[in-house]
Structure formats: C-alpha cells, structure tokens
Amino acid sequence: MPISPEVVSEFIAEQAVLLDLRSGKYYRLNPAGTLVWRSLEKGVATDVICEAIAAAYDQPRESVYGDVLKLLADLTDKGLIEAA
C-alpha cells in the first residue's frame, strides 16, 4: 500500500510521527505501528509485515494479522496511505 505523497514522517524514540500536510493533523504510532509504517515505506507486502510483527513480539502470525489489517484500514481511512 503506497503512502500518500501528502504525508511526512519522522521517527522519535522508536515511534513514528506522521504529519498530514492536507489537514495539518499529526499522528503518532506506537512501536508496532512504527514497524508497520517503516515496512510500508519499503513497499513490503502485508503478509511479510505480519510475519515481522509476529516475530518482533513473539506472537503467532494469525494473532497479529487482524491488528495489522485494522491499522492499515485506519491509515487508509485517514488518507495517510492509499488502497492498493
């Protein structure tokens, strides 16, 4: 899923801070969300993102899949990423 060109990101203390240039709103992602964001910046597929989150937090892939999809849907709804 491509990141909107209207979004700027910075990383502070293992958290992503996102600025939507259209609305002027800031968003902060927790460490897991930041891992998802960094993966999106690299064009990593959703399945691979889920595997990385599962490995980082020692959880079964199936247990994080729903959370990752929910975050991706939220980022899409806010216009921070574009649906593929």
Secondary structure, DSSP 8 states (H G I E B T S, - for coil): --B-TTEEEEEETTEEEEEETTT--EEEE-HHHHHHHHHHHTT--HHHHHHHHHHHTT--HHHHHHHHHHHHHHHHHTTSB---
